[in-house]
Amino acid sequence: MARSRFIYTLKEVAVMIGENLELLEEVTANSDNIAEGELVYVRDGSEDGTKGLTENGIGDLRDLLADIRTWDGGIRQFLVDEQCDPEVIERVMADELSRKS
């Protein structure tokens, strides 16, 4: 498979695929969730930089989110298992509910 020449920031990916940015940040916090080489760290002049995904990484992310939504407890349980901040969980879940409306 050809190597992607483009990197998309998580913020851009969230808009592109209609997902909550905080959810994407939590999913990509564990680099094992995305195939090696598809999640990259980009220096942007800030202390921490930013994460980016290749086109293949975006596909991996979409597939993973679809899969997580089929699990018992779905997105909420995933976030709890990842030990996310309860306030982040509530914001993400509020967004999940609005997606279903």
C-alpha positions in Angstrom: 0.0 0.0 0.0 1.3 3.4 -0.9 2.4 5.7 1.9 0.1 8.6 2.6 1.6 12.0 1.7 -0.9 14.0 3.8 -1.2 14.4 7.6 -4.4 15.7 9.1 -4.6 17.2 12.6 -7.1 15.6 15.0 -9.1 18.8 14.9 -9.4 18.6 11.2 -10.2 14.9 11.4 -13.0 15.5 13.9 -14.6 17.9 11.5 -14.1 15.6 8.5 -15.7 12.5 10.1 -18.2 14.3 12.4 -16.7 13.1 15.7 -16.0 14.8 19.0 -12.5 16.1 19.2 -12.1 15.1 22.9 -13.1 11.6 22.0 -10.5 11.5 19.2 -7.9 12.8 21.6 -8.7 10.0 24.1 -8.7 7.3 21.5 -5.4 8.4 20.1 -3.9 8.8 23.6 -3.0 5.1 23.3 -1.0 4.8 20.2 -1.8 1.0 20.1 -5.3 2.0 18.9 -4.0 3.1 15.5 -1.7 1.1 13.2 2.0 1.9 13.5 3.0 4.9 11.4 -0.5 6.2 10.9 -0.5 8.3 14.0 2.2 11.0 14.1 3.3 13.8 16.3 3.8 17.1 14.7 5.9 19.9 16.1 3.9 23.1 15.8 5.9 25.4 18.1 3.9 24.6 21.2 5.3 22.7 24.1 3.5 19.4 23.3 3.0 19.8 19.5 -0.1 18.1 18.1 -1.1 14.7 16.8 -2.0 14.0 13.2 -3.3 11.0 11.3 -2.6 9.8 7.8 -5.5 8.9 5.5 -5.1 5.3 6.5 -5.0 6.3 10.2 -8.3 8.1 9.7 -9.8 4.8 8.3 -8.4 2.9 11.3 -9.9 5.5 13.7 -13.3 5.3 12.0 -13.3 1.5 12.1 -12.3 1.5 15.8 -15.0 4.0 16.8 -17.6 1.9 14.9 -16.4 -1.2 16.7 -16.3 0.5 20.1 -20.0 1.6 19.6 -21.0 -2.1 19.4 -19.3 -3.1 22.7 -21.2 -3.4 26.0 -21.3 0.1 27.4 -20.0 1.5 24.1 -18.1 4.8 24.1 -18.8 5.5 27.8 -17.3 2.3 28.9 -14.3 2.7 26.7 -13.7 6.2 28.2 -14.2 4.8 31.7 -11.8 1.9 31.0 -9.2 4.5 29.7 -9.6 6.3 33.0 -10.7 9.6 31.4 -11.6 12.6 33.3 -15.3 12.3 34.3 -16.0 15.8 32.9 -14.6 14.8 29.5 -16.7 11.6 29.6 -19.8 13.7 30.2 -19.0 16.2 27.4 -18.3 13.4 25.0 -21.5 11.5 26.0 -23.6 14.7 25.6 -22.2 15.0 22.1 -22.9 11.3 21.4 -26.6 11.9 22.4 -26.8 14.9 20.1 -25.4 12.8 17.2 -28.2 10.3 17.6 -30.9 13.0 17.5 
